Amino acid sequence: MIRVREVRVIDDEGQQLGVLPTTEALALAQEKGLDLVEVAANAVPPVCRILDYGQYKYELQKREREAKRKQKSQTFKEIRLRVKIDVNDLRTKLRRAGEFLDEGDRVKVTVQFRGREMSHANLGRDLLDRAAGILEEHGVVERPPLLEGRNMFIVMAPPEKRAEKKNGATDGATAASASNGETIADAVVAKGLTVEPEPTEQAQHAENEEPQGNSQAV
């Protein structure tokens, strides 16, 4: 309820009507079958608009949802991979990355190197490139592979506009994946990525105990 005696009025067509007694402004709104809504309470005098309050409230809620969506698009999610990642683990992680992108989140896909894997950083780059290719229907690469310490990563972001899928036939692996219900991991294997199981604790221990005097990298 508007309690001040005078208000600055803007009509339903956006025209400035100047400062009017509140009772007169209310009467004008009622004549049009609309509402007198206070839009700038801190102004002197307060600013009111003649409008449909239901529509006004809807527009406010729409703007709030849009603001939240834009804010959410700045959220970072991270997916961590290993050079010798298990196929099932890779399938799960990349599927989740696709879900994050579909929800509007930016995704950081990181490959972690352990021990002498650092001497084969190209394997991490290849894994990231292949992951980006598999996720291309969900997002675009915002930052190319970057090495920081013992980690290499890319950043993917949801595209602003997704191109509509064509109704015609698609190429090779994509068509086979869609028709046979193959998973992301199957697509990785189809594209030629070989993955090895994680070394056992015993194997890792044996690997770390190298004979002295032999510094050759594997």
N, C-alpha and C positions, 0 to 999 in steps of 0.2 A: 504494500500500500504506500502511495506517495504522500508524504506528510507536509512537504514544503508548500508555501503559498504560490510560488511562481516557478515555472520551468521553461527551459529553452526547447522548443518543439521542432521536430523534423517530421514531415508528413510521410504517408506511405509511398510517395513518389520521389522521396529524397529531397524535397524542397524545404528550405529553412523558413519557418513561420515566425521566427523571433521568440521573444520572451512573452509568455502568456500566463494568466492566472491558471492554476492547476485545474480548477473546476471547468474553465472554458476548454482547456486542452482535453480533459476527459470527455466533455460533451462532443467535441469534434470527432474523437475516436469512436464514440458510440454511434454517431450519425453514419459513419462508414462501416459499422458492424465489425470494428477492429478493437485493438487494445492499446492502451498507453503504457509503454514499457520504458523504464528508466535504464539507459544504456551508459551513462557516465555520472555516477552518483557523486563523485568528488568535485565535479565542476561547479562553478558558482555563476548562475543557478544551475542545478542538475539538468542534464540533457536527457530528453525523452523522445521516443519515436512512436509514431502511430503505425502499428503493424499487427500481423496475425501472430499472437504469442506462441501458438503451437508450432507454426512454421519456424519462428525465430529459435525456439528451443531445439528443434530438429537440426537446424543449421549449426548451432553451437556444438551439439553432440557430434555432428559429422566432422567439424573442424578438430575437435578433441581426438577423435579416432584417427584422423589423418596425422595429427601431430605425434600420437603414440606410435603409429606405424613407421613414421620417419625416424623417430627416436630408436625404435627397435631395430631398424635397418643398420644402425651404427654398432649394434651389439656384436661382440666377437665370440665365436665358438672355436675351440681348437680340437683337431683330430691328430693324434700322434701315431706314427707308423715306425716300423723297424725295417731295415734293409732286408732282413730274412723273416719277414712277417708271414705268419701262417695264413693260408688261403681263406679259411673260415673267419679269422679275425679281420682280415682285409675286407671281406665281404660286408661284415657287420659295420665296420668303421666308415666305409665309403657310403653305405646306405644311409647311415646316420648323418653324414656330411650333406648328402642330398636333401634330407629332411630339413636340416638347418637352413640351407639355402632357400628351399621352398617356403619356409616360414619367414623369410626376409632377413635372416642373419648373415653376417659376413663370417667366413670360415677360414681359419688358419690351419693348413695341412702341413704338419711337421714330420720330417724324417730324423730320427735320433740315431747317431752313430756311437758304437761302442768299440773300445780297443782299436785294433788295426783296421776296422771298417773305414776310418777316416782317410786311409790311403786309397779308397775306392769311392770317393765322393760322387763320381759319375753315376754310380748305381742309384744313389739317392736322388740325383737329378732326374734320372730316367724314370724312377718310380713316381716322382711328383708330376712329371710330364704326362705319364700314362694316367695317373689319377685325375689330372685336370681334363684330359680327353674324355674319360668316362663320365665325369661330372658336367660336361659342357652343356647338357640339356637343362641343368639346374642353375648354373652360374657361369660367370666369366672370370678369368684370371685378372685380378687387380694389381698384383705384384708378382713378378716372375721369381723363379727360384733364387733364394738368397741364403748364403752360408753365414751363420753366426755361431762361433764356438764349435760345439759338437752337434749342432742342429742345422738342418737346411729346411727351409719352408717356403710355401707360396701362400698368398692370400687370395681367396675367391669371394666374389660378391654376387648377389642375385642380380640378374639383368633387369634394367628398368622396364623393358618391354620384351616379352618372350615372343619369338616368331611362332605363328600357328603351325602345327605339324601338318605336313602335306598329306592328302588322302591317298596319293599314289604309293607305289612300292618304294621301300627304303633300301639302302644298300646293305649288302652282305651281313656282317655280324649284327648290326642294329636290327635288321629284319628278323634274323634268326632268334635274337634275344627276345624280341617282342612276341614272336609266335610261340616259342618254346618255353617262355616263362623263366629264362635264364637269369641268374643273379648277377650283381656287379662283379663278383669274384670270377664268375664264368667268363664275363667279358674281358677281364684282365688276362686270364689265361688264353682266351681266343686271340688277344692282341699280341701274344708272344712274351708276356712277362712270366718268367720262371721264378718261383718262390721256394725257399727252403725252410724246413722247420727250424724252430729255435734250438740252438745247441743245448744239450743237457748240461747240468751243473758239473758233471764229471768231465765232459769234453772241454768246457770252458776252463776248468782248472788245469787240465793237461795242456791246453793251448797257451796259457799264461806262463807255464814252467818251461821256457825255451832253454836249450843248452847255451851256456855262456860262450861268447865269441861268435855266435851266429845271429846277426841282426837283419837278415834278409826278410823283407816283407812278403807276405803271402798274397 
